[in-house]
């Protein structure tokens, strides 16, 4: 599956959400998850399409956004990301400083 093929329904199924009333929220989450990957990797949409494993990262990040809808920060001001998602993103990171 390619990143562009991930649908709202795919994300809802992954989150085990059955209520259609939250489709607007899932649409926003889907867009934000894709943008997060673009920002973190430096890949454009065409580049993301060549990396099929990024589709699962969209689902992982989307589920995290759905489950944790509050802004939190740990005591040392670091952001925690799912290790599997982070490992896949790191493979394609082009914008290293």
LUMVONU-970575 format. One record per atom (N, C-alpha, C, O): residue number from 1; x, y, z; atom name. Coordinates in Angstrom, 3 decimals. Layout:
N
<rec nr="NUM" px="X" py="Y" pz="Z" atom="CA"/>
...
This chain:
97
<rec nr="1" px="0.844" py="-1.175" pz="0.000" atom="N"/>
<rec nr="1" px="0.000" py="0.000" pz="0.000" atom="CA"/>
<rec nr="1" px="0.890" py="1.239" pz="0.000" atom="C"/>
<rec nr="1" px="1.889" py="1.300" pz="0.716" atom="O"/>
<rec nr="2" px="0.518" py="2.211" pz="-0.803" atom="N"/>
<rec nr="2" px="1.243" py="3.475" pz="-0.858" atom="CA"/>
<rec nr="2" px="0.584" py="4.491" pz="0.080" atom="C"/>
<rec nr="2" px="-0.579" py="4.343" pz="0.455" atom="O"/>
<rec nr="3" px="1.339" py="5.513" pz="0.448" atom="N"/>
<rec nr="3" px="0.827" py="6.547" pz="1.351" atom="CA"/>
<rec nr="3" px="-0.453" py="7.167" pz="0.798" atom="C"/>
<rec nr="3" px="-1.397" py="7.401" pz="1.553" atom="O"/>
<rec nr="4" px="-0.499" py="7.433" pz="-0.491" atom="N"/>
<rec nr="4" px="-1.677" py="8.066" pz="-1.089" atom="CA"/>
<rec nr="4" px="-2.904" py="7.158" pz="-1.069" atom="C"/>
<rec nr="4" px="-4.031" py="7.635" pz="-1.207" atom="O"/>
<rec nr="5" px="-2.695" py="5.864" pz="-0.898" atom="N"/>
<rec nr="5" px="-3.805" py="4.914" pz="-0.885" atom="CA"/>
<rec nr="5" px="-4.434" py="4.743" pz="0.493" atom="C"/>
<rec nr="5" px="-5.493" py="4.128" pz="0.610" atom="O"/>
<rec nr="6" px="-3.800" py="5.276" pz="1.540" atom="N"/>
<rec nr="6" px="-4.352" py="5.171" pz="2.890" atom="CA"/>
<rec nr="6" px="-5.586" py="6.073" pz="2.968" atom="C"/>
<rec nr="6" px="-5.514" py="7.272" pz="2.698" atom="O"/>
<rec nr="7" px="-6.708" py="5.477" pz="3.338" atom="N"/>
<rec nr="7" px="-7.970" py="6.211" pz="3.395" atom="CA"/>
<rec nr="7" px="-8.391" py="6.460" pz="4.839" atom="C"/>
<rec nr="7" px="-7.825" py="5.908" pz="5.783" atom="O"/>
<rec nr="8" px="-9.400" py="7.307" pz="4.973" atom="N"/>
<rec nr="8" px="-9.981" py="7.540" pz="6.292" atom="CA"/>
<rec nr="8" px="-10.483" py="6.223" pz="6.873" atom="C"/>
<rec nr="8" px="-10.308" py="5.960" pz="8.063" atom="O"/>
<rec nr="9" px="-11.101" py="5.400" pz="6.042" atom="N"/>
<rec nr="9" px="-11.609" py="4.115" pz="6.524" atom="CA"/>
<rec nr="9" px="-10.479" py="3.208" pz="6.988" atom="C"/>
<rec nr="9" px="-10.626" py="2.504" pz="7.987" atom="O"/>
<rec nr="10" px="-9.351" py="3.213" pz="6.279" atom="N"/>
<rec nr="10" px="-8.192" py="2.426" pz="6.713" atom="CA"/>
<rec nr="10" px="-7.748" py="2.864" pz="8.106" atom="C"/>
<rec nr="10" px="-7.486" py="2.034" pz="8.977" atom="O"/>
<rec nr="11" px="-7.667" py="4.179" pz="8.302" atom="N"/>
<rec nr="11" px="-7.250" py="4.710" pz="9.596" atom="CA"/>
<rec nr="11" px="-8.265" py="4.369" pz="10.683" atom="C"/>
<rec nr="11" px="-7.886" py="3.989" pz="11.791" atom="O"/>
<rec nr="12" px="-9.536" py="4.503" pz="10.373" atom="N"/>
<rec nr="12" px="-10.574" py="4.155" pz="11.346" atom="CA"/>
<rec nr="12" px="-10.506" py="2.676" pz="11.713" atom="C"/>
<rec nr="12" px="-10.645" py="2.318" pz="12.883" atom="O"/>
<rec nr="13" px="-10.295" py="1.823" pz="10.725" atom="N"/>
<rec nr="13" px="-10.169" py="0.388" pz="10.995" atom="CA"/>
<rec nr="13" px="-8.956" py="0.110" pz="11.873" atom="C"/>
<rec nr="13" px="-9.033" py="-0.699" pz="12.798" atom="O"/>
<rec nr="14" px="-7.851" py="0.766" pz="11.597" atom="N"/>
<rec nr="14" px="-6.636" py="0.580" pz="12.373" atom="CA"/>
<rec nr="14" px="-6.848" py="1.014" pz="13.824" atom="C"/>
<rec nr="14" px="-6.313" py="0.406" pz="14.750" atom="O"/>
<rec nr="15" px="-7.636" py="2.074" pz="14.004" atom="N"/>
<rec nr="15" px="-7.927" py="2.596" pz="15.349" atom="CA"/>
<rec nr="15" px="-9.100" py="1.870" pz="16.013" atom="C"/>
<rec nr="15" px="-9.417" py="2.116" pz="17.177" atom="O"/>
<rec nr="16" px="-9.731" py="0.982" pz="15.265" atom="N"/>
<rec nr="16" px="-10.925" py="0.267" pz="15.732" atom="CA"/>
<rec nr="16" px="-12.037" py="1.240" pz="16.110" atom="C"/>
<rec nr="16" px="-12.728" py="1.068" pz="17.114" atom="O"/>
<rec nr="17" px="-12.185" py="2.252" pz="15.285" atom="N"/>
<rec nr="17" px="-13.241" py="3.257" pz="15.473" atom="CA"/>
<rec nr="17" px="-14.358" py="2.950" pz="14.487" atom="C"/>
<rec nr="17" px="-14.108" py="2.773" pz="13.295" atom="O"/>
<rec nr="18" px="-15.559" py="2.888" pz="14.970" atom="N"/>
<rec nr="18" px="-16.687" py="2.522" pz="14.110" atom="CA"/>
<rec nr="18" px="-17.640" py="3.675" pz="13.848" atom="C"/>
<rec nr="18" px="-18.500" py="3.575" pz="12.974" atom="O"/>
<rec nr="19" px="-17.505" py="4.761" pz="14.584" atom="N"/>
<rec nr="19" px="-18.445" py="5.870" pz="14.500" atom="CA"/>
<rec nr="19" px="-18.100" py="6.794" pz="13.331" atom="C"/>
<rec nr="19" px="-16.989" py="7.317" pz="13.253" atom="O"/>
<rec nr="20" px="-19.062" py="6.992" pz="12.422" atom="N"/>
<rec nr="20" px="-18.844" py="7.875" pz="11.276" atom="CA"/>
<rec nr="20" px="-18.902" py="9.354" pz="11.650" atom="C"/>
<rec nr="20" px="-18.559" py="10.209" pz="10.835" atom="O"/>
<rec nr="21" px="-19.327" py="9.659" pz="12.856" atom="N"/>
<rec nr="21" px="-19.425" py="11.055" pz="13.277" atom="CA"/>
<rec nr="21" px="-18.061" py="11.719" pz="13.408" atom="C"/>
<rec nr="21" px="-17.971" py="12.946" pz="13.436" atom="O"/>
<rec nr="22" px="-17.019" py="10.936" pz="13.488" atom="N"/>
<rec nr="22" px="-15.680" py="11.500" pz="13.642" atom="CA"/>
<rec nr="22" px="-14.888" py="11.518" pz="12.330" atom="C"/>
<rec nr="22" px="-13.664" py="11.649" pz="12.355" atom="O"/>
<rec nr="23" px="-15.553" py="11.392" pz="11.210" atom="N"/>
<rec nr="23" px="-14.863" py="11.374" pz="9.916" atom="CA"/>
<rec nr="23" px="-14.088" py="12.661" pz="9.653" atom="C"/>
<rec nr="23" px="-13.014" py="12.621" pz="9.052" atom="O"/>
<rec nr="24" px="-14.612" py="13.789" pz="10.089" atom="N"/>
<rec nr="24" px="-13.901" py="15.067" pz="9.897" atom="CA"/>
<rec nr="24" px="-12.597" py="15.044" pz="10.688" atom="C"/>
<rec nr="24" px="-11.556" py="15.482" pz="10.199" atom="O"/>
<rec nr="25" px="-12.662" py="14.532" pz="11.907" atom="N"/>
<rec nr="25" px="-11.461" py="14.415" pz="12.731" atom="CA"/>
<rec nr="25" px="-10.453" py="13.477" pz="12.071" atom="C"/>
<rec nr="25" px="-9.266" py="13.795" pz="11.998" atom="O"/>
<rec nr="26" px="-10.918" py="12.328" pz="11.591" atom="N"/>
<rec nr="26" px="-10.009" py="11.372" pz="10.947" atom="CA"/>
<rec nr="26" px="-9.406" py="11.943" pz="9.668" atom="C"/>
<rec nr="26" px="-8.259" py="11.641" pz="9.339" atom="O"/>
<rec nr="27" px="-10.153" py="12.752" pz="8.954" atom="N"/>
<rec nr="27" px="-9.618" py="13.401" pz="7.759" atom="CA"/>
<rec nr="27" px="-8.472" py="14.341" pz="8.134" atom="C"/>
<rec nr="27" px="-7.438" py="14.363" pz="7.467" atom="O"/>
<rec nr="28" px="-8.659" py="15.110" pz="9.193" atom="N"/>
<rec nr="28" px="-7.611" py="16.029" pz="9.654" atom="CA"/>
<rec nr="28" px="-6.396" py="15.259" pz="10.147" atom="C"/>
<rec nr="28" px="-5.260" py="15.645" pz="9.870" atom="O"/>
<rec nr="29" px="-6.625" py="14.183" pz="10.869" atom="N"/>
<rec nr="29" px="-5.525" py="13.364" pz="11.385" atom="CA"/>
<rec nr="29" px="-4.737" py="12.739" pz="10.238" atom="C"/>
<rec nr="29" px="-3.506" py="12.719" pz="10.266" atom="O"/>
<rec nr="30" px="-5.435" py="12.235" pz="9.239" atom="N"/>
<rec nr="30" px="-4.774" py="11.615" pz="8.094" atom="CA"/>
<rec nr="30" px="-3.858" py="12.618" pz="7.392" atom="C"/>
<rec nr="30" px="-2.717" py="12.296" pz="7.059" atom="O"/>
<rec nr="31" px="-4.358" py="13.825" pz="7.172" atom="N"/>
<rec nr="31" px="-3.536" py="14.861" pz="6.540" atom="CA"/>
<rec nr="31" px="-2.353" py="15.250" pz="7.401" atom="C"/>
<rec nr="31" px="-1.250" py="15.450" pz="6.892" atom="O"/>
<rec nr="32" px="-2.574" py="15.360" pz="8.709" atom="N"/>
<rec nr="32" px="-1.494" py="15.744" pz="9.622" atom="CA"/>
<rec nr="32" px="-0.422" py="14.658" pz="9.708" atom="C"/>
<rec nr="32" px="0.768" py="14.967" pz="9.775" atom="O"/>
<rec nr="33" px="-0.834" py="13.399" pz="9.708" atom="N"/>
<rec nr="33" px="0.137" py="12.301" pz="9.767" atom="CA"/>
<rec nr="33" px="1.021" py="12.294" pz="8.522" atom="C"/>
<rec nr="33" px="2.234" py="12.101" pz="8.615" atom="O"/>
<rec nr="34" px="0.419" py="12.503" pz="7.375" atom="N"/>
<rec nr="34" px="1.193" py="12.553" pz="6.133" atom="CA"/>
<rec nr="34" px="2.146" py="13.749" pz="6.129" atom="C"/>
<rec nr="34" px="3.295" py="13.629" pz="5.705" atom="O"/>
<rec nr="35" px="1.672" py="14.886" pz="6.596" atom="N"/>
<rec nr="35" px="2.522" py="16.076" pz="6.657" atom="CA"/>
<rec nr="35" px="3.670" py="15.878" pz="7.638" atom="C"/>
<rec nr="35" px="4.793" py="16.313" pz="7.381" atom="O"/>
<rec nr="36" px="3.393" py="15.229" pz="8.753" atom="N"/>
<rec nr="36" px="4.434" py="14.951" pz="9.740" atom="CA"/>
<rec nr="36" px="5.557" py="14.135" pz="9.109" atom="C"/>
<rec nr="36" px="6.736" py="14.426" pz="9.313" atom="O"/>
<rec nr="37" px="5.186" py="13.118" pz="8.347" atom="N"/>
<rec nr="37" px="6.188" py="12.278" pz="7.689" atom="CA"/>
<rec nr="37" px="6.987" py="13.095" pz="6.678" atom="C"/>
<rec nr="37" px="8.208" py="12.960" pz="6.598" atom="O"/>
<rec nr="38" px="6.308" py="13.938" pz="5.910" atom="N"/>
<rec nr="38" px="7.012" py="14.785" pz="4.940" atom="CA"/>
<rec nr="38" px="8.011" py="15.689" pz="5.643" atom="C"/>
<rec nr="38" px="9.146" py="15.837" pz="5.192" atom="O"/>
<rec nr="39" px="7.596" py="16.284" pz="6.730" atom="N"/>
<rec nr="39" px="8.465" py="17.201" pz="7.462" atom="CA"/>
<rec nr="39" px="9.643" py="16.468" pz="8.082" atom="C"/>
<rec nr="39" px="10.773" py="16.955" pz="8.041" atom="O"/>
<rec nr="40" px="9.386" py="15.304" pz="8.656" atom="N"/>
<rec nr="40" px="10.442" py="14.561" pz="9.326" atom="CA"/>
<rec nr="40" px="11.454" py="13.956" pz="8.362" atom="C"/>
<rec nr="40" px="12.640" py="13.868" pz="8.681" atom="O"/>
<rec nr="41" px="10.998" py="13.544" pz="7.199" atom="N"/>
<rec nr="41" px="11.907" py="12.880" pz="6.252" atom="CA"/>
<rec nr="41" px="12.513" py="13.826" pz="5.229" atom="C"/>
<rec nr="41" px="13.616" py="13.584" pz="4.740" atom="O"/>
<rec nr="42" px="11.813" py="14.888" pz="4.903" atom="N"/>
<rec nr="42" px="12.264" py="15.763" pz="3.832" atom="CA"/>
<rec nr="42" px="11.839" py="15.255" pz="2.464" atom="C"/>
<rec nr="42" px="12.189" py="15.849" pz="1.445" atom="O"/>
<rec nr="43" px="11.089" py="14.165" pz="2.432" atom="N"/>
<rec nr="43" px="10.595" py="13.627" pz="1.166" atom="CA"/>
<rec nr="43" px="9.392" py="14.428" pz="0.685" atom="C"/>
<rec nr="43" px="8.608" py="14.925" pz="1.494" atom="O"/>
<rec nr="44" px="9.249" py="14.552" pz="-0.625" atom="N"/>
<rec nr="44" px="8.025" py="15.138" pz="-1.159" atom="CA"/>
<rec nr="44" px="7.017" py="14.008" pz="-1.365" atom="C"/>
<rec nr="44" px="7.317" py="12.848" pz="-1.082" atom="O"/>
<rec nr="45" px="5.827" py="14.346" pz="-1.855" atom="N"/>
<rec nr="45" px="4.785" py="13.327" pz="-2.030" atom="CA"/>
<rec nr="45" px="5.230" py="12.219" pz="-2.983" atom="C"/>
<rec nr="45" px="4.947" py="11.045" pz="-2.744" atom="O"/>
<rec nr="46" px="5.920" py="12.582" pz="-4.055" atom="N"/>
<rec nr="46" px="6.397" py="11.567" pz="-5.004" atom="CA"/>
<rec nr="46" px="7.409" py="10.640" pz="-4.335" atom="C"/>
<rec nr="46" px="7.386" py="9.428" pz="-4.550" atom="O"/>
<rec nr="47" px="8.276" py="11.201" pz="-3.543" atom="N"/>
<rec nr="47" px="9.257" py="10.390" pz="-2.827" atom="CA"/>
<rec nr="47" px="8.613" py="9.465" pz="-1.814" atom="C"/>
<rec nr="47" px="9.040" py="8.323" pz="-1.641" atom="O"/>
<rec nr="48" px="7.583" py="9.964" pz="-1.146" atom="N"/>
<rec nr="48" px="6.866" py="9.140" pz="-0.173" atom="CA"/>
<rec nr="48" px="6.186" py="7.955" pz="-0.852" atom="C"/>
<rec nr="48" px="6.070" py="6.880" pz="-0.264" atom="O"/>
<rec nr="49" px="5.739" py="8.151" pz="-2.080" atom="N"/>
<rec nr="49" px="5.040" py="7.087" pz="-2.806" atom="CA"/>
<rec nr="49" px="5.949" py="5.901" pz="-3.114" atom="C"/>
<rec nr="49" px="5.462" py="4.789" pz="-3.319" atom="O"/>
<rec nr="50" px="7.247" py="6.119" pz="-3.148" atom="N"/>
<rec nr="50" px="8.174" py="5.039" pz="-3.471" atom="CA"/>
<rec nr="50" px="8.532" py="4.193" pz="-2.254" atom="C"/>
<rec nr="50" px="9.220" py="3.181" pz="-2.381" atom="O"/>
<rec nr="51" px="8.073" py="4.599" pz="-1.091" atom="N"/>
<rec nr="51" px="8.401" py="3.913" pz="0.167" atom="CA"/>
<rec nr="51" px="7.114" py="3.335" pz="0.760" atom="C"/>
<rec nr="51" px="6.436" py="3.992" pz="1.550" atom="O"/>
<rec nr="52" px="6.787" py="2.116" pz="0.375" atom="N"/>
<rec nr="52" px="5.511" py="1.532" pz="0.784" atom="CA"/>
<rec nr="52" px="5.390" py="1.338" pz="2.287" atom="C"/>
<rec nr="52" px="4.277" py="1.323" pz="2.813" atom="O"/>
<rec nr="53" px="6.513" py="1.189" pz="2.993" atom="N"/>
<rec nr="53" px="6.418" py="1.013" pz="4.435" atom="CA"/>
<rec nr="53" px="5.986" py="2.285" pz="5.166" atom="C"/>
<rec nr="53" px="5.615" py="2.229" pz="6.338" atom="O"/>
<rec nr="54" px="6.034" py="3.426" pz="4.483" atom="N"/>
<rec nr="54" px="5.559" py="4.652" pz="5.117" atom="CA"/>
<rec nr="54" px="4.046" py="4.647" pz="5.312" atom="C"/>
<rec nr="54" px="3.531" py="5.403" pz="6.136" atom="O"/>
<rec nr="55" px="3.329" py="3.813" pz="4.572" atom="N"/>
<rec nr="55" px="1.872" py="3.735" pz="4.757" atom="CA"/>
<rec nr="55" px="1.533" py="3.276" pz="6.167" atom="C"/>
<rec nr="55" px="0.588" py="3.783" pz="6.771" atom="O"/>
<rec nr="56" px="2.295" py="2.319" pz="6.702" atom="N"/>
<rec nr="56" px="2.035" py="1.864" pz="8.068" atom="CA"/>
<rec nr="56" px="2.380" py="2.953" pz="9.068" atom="C"/>
<rec nr="56" px="1.755" py="3.045" pz="10.125" atom="O"/>
<rec nr="57" px="3.370" py="3.779" pz="8.748" atom="N"/>
<rec nr="57" px="3.713" py="4.886" pz="9.640" atom="CA"/>
<rec nr="57" px="2.562" py="5.888" pz="9.686" atom="C"/>
<rec nr="57" px="2.275" py="6.449" pz="10.744" atom="O"/>
<rec nr="58" px="1.910" py="6.118" pz="8.566" atom="N"/>
<rec nr="58" px="0.733" py="6.995" pz="8.559" atom="CA"/>
<rec nr="58" px="-0.305" py="6.459" pz="9.538" atom="C"/>
<rec nr="58" px="-0.893" py="7.224" pz="10.303" atom="O"/>
<rec nr="59" px="-0.532" py="5.148" pz="9.518" atom="N"/>
<rec nr="59" px="-1.515" py="4.544" pz="10.416" atom="CA"/>
<rec nr="59" px="-1.069" py="4.622" pz="11.875" atom="C"/>
<rec nr="59" px="-1.876" py="4.919" pz="12.756" atom="O"/>
<rec nr="60" px="0.202" py="4.358" pz="12.131" atom="N"/>
<rec nr="60" px="0.721" py="4.405" pz="13.498" atom="CA"/>
<rec nr="60" px="0.610" py="5.817" pz="14.066" atom="C"/>
<rec nr="60" px="0.115" py="6.009" pz="15.176" atom="O"/>
<rec nr="61" px="1.069" py="6.791" pz="13.307" atom="N"/>
<rec nr="61" px="1.028" py="8.177" pz="13.778" atom="CA"/>
<rec nr="61" px="-0.413" py="8.649" pz="13.883" atom="C"/>
<rec nr="61" px="-0.772" py="9.337" pz="14.838" atom="O"/>
<rec nr="62" px="-1.238" py="8.286" pz="12.912" atom="N"/>
<rec nr="62" px="-2.648" py="8.660" pz="12.971" atom="CA"/>
<rec nr="62" px="-3.342" py="8.098" pz="14.192" atom="C"/>
<rec nr="62" px="-4.121" py="8.798" pz="14.839" atom="O"/>
<rec nr="63" px="-3.071" py="6.844" pz="14.519" atom="N"/>
<rec nr="63" px="-3.663" py="6.225" pz="15.707" atom="CA"/>
<rec nr="63" px="-3.201" py="6.930" pz="16.975" atom="C"/>
<rec nr="63" px="-3.980" py="7.140" pz="17.904" atom="O"/>
<rec nr="64" px="-1.934" py="7.287" pz="16.997" atom="N"/>
<rec nr="64" px="-1.406" py="8.018" pz="18.167" atom="CA"/>
<rec nr="64" px="-2.095" py="9.367" pz="18.317" atom="C"/>
<rec nr="64" px="-2.444" py="9.771" pz="19.427" atom="O"/>
<rec nr="65" px="-2.291" py="10.061" pz="17.205" atom="N"/>
<rec nr="65" px="-2.980" py="11.356" pz="17.247" atom="CA"/>
<rec nr="65" px="-4.426" py="11.196" pz="17.705" atom="C"/>
<rec nr="65" px="-4.958" py="12.053" pz="18.411" atom="O"/>
<rec nr="66" px="-5.058" py="10.099" pz="17.302" atom="N"/>
<rec nr="66" px="-6.446" py="9.855" pz="17.684" atom="CA"/>
<rec nr="66" px="-6.553" py="9.493" pz="19.164" atom="C"/>
<rec nr="66" px="-7.431" py="9.989" pz="19.870" atom="O"/>
<rec nr="67" px="-5.661" py="8.634" pz="19.623" atom="N"/>
<rec nr="67" px="-5.720" py="8.171" pz="21.012" atom="CA"/>
<rec nr="67" px="-5.269" py="9.236" pz="22.011" atom="C"/>
<rec nr="67" px="-5.796" py="9.304" pz="23.122" atom="O"/>
<rec nr="68" px="-4.319" py="10.050" pz="21.634" atom="N"/>
<rec nr="68" px="-3.749" py="11.051" pz="22.546" atom="CA"/>
<rec nr="68" px="-3.998" py="12.444" pz="21.994" atom="C"/>
<rec nr="68" px="-3.141" py="13.033" pz="21.335" atom="O"/>
<rec nr="69" px="-5.170" py="12.950" pz="22.272" atom="N"/>
<rec nr="69" px="-5.570" py="14.234" pz="21.697" atom="CA"/>
<rec nr="69" px="-5.232" py="15.425" pz="22.585" atom="C"/>
<rec nr="69" px="-5.819" py="16.497" pz="22.439" atom="O"/>
<rec nr="70" px="-4.301" py="15.244" pz="23.492" atom="N"/>
<rec nr="70" px="-3.879" py="16.354" pz="24.327" atom="CA"/>
<rec nr="70" px="-2.413" py="16.642" pz="24.047" atom="C"/>
<rec nr="70" px="-1.659" py="15.757" pz="23.642" atom="O"/>
<rec nr="71" px="-2.023" py="17.878" pz="24.267" atom="N"/>
<rec nr="71" px="-0.632" py="18.269" pz="24.072" atom="CA"/>
<rec nr="71" px="0.116" py="17.988" pz="25.361" atom="C"/>
<rec nr="71" px="-0.187" py="18.582" pz="26.395" atom="O"/>
<rec nr="72" px="1.067" py="17.109" pz="25.313" atom="N"/>
<rec nr="72" px="1.853" py="16.788" pz="26.499" atom="CA"/>
<rec nr="72" px="3.323" py="16.835" pz="26.164" atom="C"/>
<rec nr="72" px="3.725" py="16.678" pz="25.012" atom="O"/>
<rec nr="73" px="4.108" py="17.052" pz="27.181" atom="N"/>
<rec nr="73" px="5.547" py="17.090" pz="27.008" atom="CA"/>
<rec nr="73" px="6.158" py="16.425" pz="28.226" atom="C"/>
<rec nr="73" px="5.701" py="16.655" pz="29.346" atom="O"/>
<rec nr="74" px="7.152" py="15.629" pz="28.036" atom="N"/>
<rec nr="74" px="7.791" py="14.992" pz="29.177" atom="CA"/>
<rec nr="74" px="8.628" py="16.021" pz="29.928" atom="C"/>
<rec nr="74" px="8.832" py="17.138" pz="29.453" atom="O"/>
<rec nr="75" px="9.100" py="15.638" pz="31.085" atom="N"/>
<rec nr="75" px="9.832" py="16.574" pz="31.925" atom="CA"/>
<rec nr="75" px="11.119" py="17.078" pz="31.290" atom="C"/>
<rec nr="75" px="11.574" py="18.174" pz="31.616" atom="O"/>
<rec nr="76" px="11.710" py="16.308" pz="30.396" atom="N"/>
<rec nr="76" px="12.946" py="16.765" pz="29.753" atom="CA"/>
<rec nr="76" px="12.687" py="17.377" pz="28.377" atom="C"/>
<rec nr="76" px="13.615" py="17.562" pz="27.589" atom="O"/>
<rec nr="77" px="11.429" py="17.688" pz="28.094" atom="N"/>
<rec nr="77" px="11.000" py="18.394" pz="26.881" atom="CA"/>
<rec nr="77" px="11.331" py="17.643" pz="25.593" atom="C"/>
<rec nr="77" px="11.677" py="18.259" pz="24.584" atom="O"/>
<rec nr="78" px="11.230" py="16.353" pz="25.624" atom="N"/>
<rec nr="78" px="11.425" py="15.567" pz="24.420" atom="CA"/>
<rec nr="78" px="10.079" py="15.086" pz="23.913" atom="C"/>
<rec nr="78" px="9.116" py="14.968" pz="24.671" atom="O"/>
<rec nr="79" px="10.032" py="14.814" pz="22.636" atom="N"/>
<rec nr="79" px="8.826" py="14.282" pz="22.019" atom="CA"/>
<rec nr="79" px="9.019" py="12.780" pz="21.869" atom="C"/>
<rec nr="79" px="10.055" py="12.333" pz="21.376" atom="O"/>
<rec nr="80" px="8.047" py="12.013" pz="22.283" atom="N"/>
<rec nr="80" px="8.131" py="10.563" pz="22.157" atom="CA"/>
<rec nr="80" px="7.363" py="10.119" pz="20.920" atom="C"/>
<rec nr="80" px="6.242" py="10.568" pz="20.681" atom="O"/>
<rec nr="81" px="7.965" py="9.249" pz="20.148" atom="N"/>
<rec nr="81" px="7.330" py="8.724" pz="18.946" atom="CA"/>
<rec nr="81" px="7.452" py="7.204" pz="18.988" atom="C"/>
<rec nr="81" px="8.411" py="6.666" pz="19.541" atom="O"/>
<rec nr="82" px="6.495" py="6.531" pz="18.413" atom="N"/>
<rec nr="82" px="6.501" py="5.079" pz="18.347" atom="CA"/>
<rec nr="82" px="7.821" py="4.605" pz="17.745" atom="C"/>
<rec nr="82" px="8.212" py="5.074" pz="16.676" atom="O"/>
<rec nr="83" px="8.512" py="3.684" pz="18.413" atom="N"/>
<rec nr="83" px="9.827" py="3.243" pz="17.915" atom="CA"/>
<rec nr="83" px="9.796" py="2.656" pz="16.503" atom="C"/>
<rec nr="83" px="10.726" py="2.872" pz="15.725" atom="O"/>
<rec nr="84" px="8.744" py="1.920" pz="16.167" atom="N"/>
<rec nr="84" px="8.655" py="1.349" pz="14.816" atom="CA"/>
<rec nr="84" px="8.513" py="2.457" pz="13.781" atom="C"/>
<rec nr="84" px="9.179" py="2.436" pz="12.746" atom="O"/>
<rec nr="85" px="7.647" py="3.421" pz="14.062" atom="N"/>
<rec nr="85" px="7.460" py="4.540" pz="13.143" atom="CA"/>
<rec nr="85" px="8.753" py="5.343" pz="13.012" atom="C"/>
<rec nr="85" px="9.135" py="5.747" pz="11.914" atom="O"/>
<rec nr="86" px="9.413" py="5.566" pz="14.130" atom="N"/>
<rec nr="86" px="10.656" py="6.342" pz="14.113" atom="CA"/>
<rec nr="86" px="11.738" py="5.629" pz="13.296" atom="C"/>
<rec nr="86" px="12.474" py="6.274" pz="12.550" atom="O"/>
<rec nr="87" px="11.836" py="4.325" pz="13.432" atom="N"/>
<rec nr="87" px="12.842" py="3.563" pz="12.684" atom="CA"/>
<rec nr="87" px="12.598" py="3.655" pz="11.185" atom="C"/>
<rec nr="87" px="13.543" py="3.790" pz="10.408" atom="O"/>
<rec nr="88" px="11.337" py="3.583" pz="10.777" atom="N"/>
<rec nr="88" px="11.032" py="3.685" pz="9.345" atom="CA"/>
<rec nr="88" px="11.301" py="5.095" pz="8.850" atom="C"/>
<rec nr="88" px="11.902" py="5.275" pz="7.791" atom="O"/>
<rec nr="89" px="10.867" py="6.091" pz="9.597" atom="N"/>
<rec nr="89" px="11.105" py="7.486" pz="9.204" atom="CA"/>
<rec nr="89" px="12.604" py="7.755" pz="9.086" atom="C"/>
<rec nr="89" px="13.047" py="8.392" pz="8.131" atom="O"/>
<rec nr="90" px="13.381" py="7.273" pz="10.050" atom="N"/>
<rec nr="90" px="14.819" py="7.528" pz="10.035" atom="CA"/>
<rec nr="90" px="15.505" py="6.961" pz="8.794" atom="C"/>
<rec nr="90" px="16.520" py="7.499" pz="8.351" atom="O"/>
<rec nr="91" px="14.968" py="5.888" pz="8.231" atom="N"/>
<rec nr="91" px="15.554" py="5.316" pz="7.014" atom="CA"/>
<rec nr="91" px="15.516" py="6.289" pz="5.844" atom="C"/>
<rec nr="91" px="16.390" py="6.264" pz="4.978" atom="O"/>
<rec nr="92" px="14.506" py="7.140" pz="5.823" atom="N"/>
<rec nr="92" px="14.276" py="8.012" pz="4.679" atom="CA"/>
<rec nr="92" px="14.578" py="9.480" pz="4.981" atom="C"/>
<rec nr="92" px="14.349" py="10.346" pz="4.136" atom="O"/>
<rec nr="93" px="15.078" py="9.756" pz="6.148" atom="N"/>
<rec nr="93" px="15.363" py="11.130" pz="6.541" atom="CA"/>
<rec nr="93" px="16.412" py="11.731" pz="5.611" atom="C"/>
<rec nr="93" px="17.532" py="11.227" pz="5.518" atom="O"/>
<rec nr="94" px="16.047" py="12.795" pz="4.933" atom="N"/>
<rec nr="94" px="16.946" py="13.466" pz="3.996" atom="CA"/>
<rec nr="94" px="17.395" py="14.824" pz="4.510" atom="C"/>
<rec nr="94" px="18.328" py="15.422" pz="3.973" atom="O"/>
<rec nr="95" px="16.737" py="15.302" pz="5.540" atom="N"/>
<rec nr="95" px="16.978" py="16.663" pz="6.019" atom="CA"/>
<rec nr="95" px="17.758" py="16.648" pz="7.328" atom="C"/>
<rec nr="95" px="17.361" py="17.290" pz="8.300" atom="O"/>
<rec nr="96" px="18.847" py="15.929" pz="7.353" atom="N"/>
<rec nr="96" px="19.704" py="15.869" pz="8.542" atom="CA"/>
<rec nr="96" px="20.454" py="17.162" pz="8.690" atom="C"/>
<rec nr="96" px="20.944" py="17.738" pz="7.718" atom="O"/>
<rec nr="97" px="20.534" py="17.606" pz="9.912" atom="N"/>
<rec nr="97" px="21.283" py="18.847" pz="10.174" atom="CA"/>
<rec nr="97" px="22.587" py="18.547" pz="10.835" atom="C"/>
<rec nr="97" px="23.353" py="19.464" pz="11.132" atom="O"/>
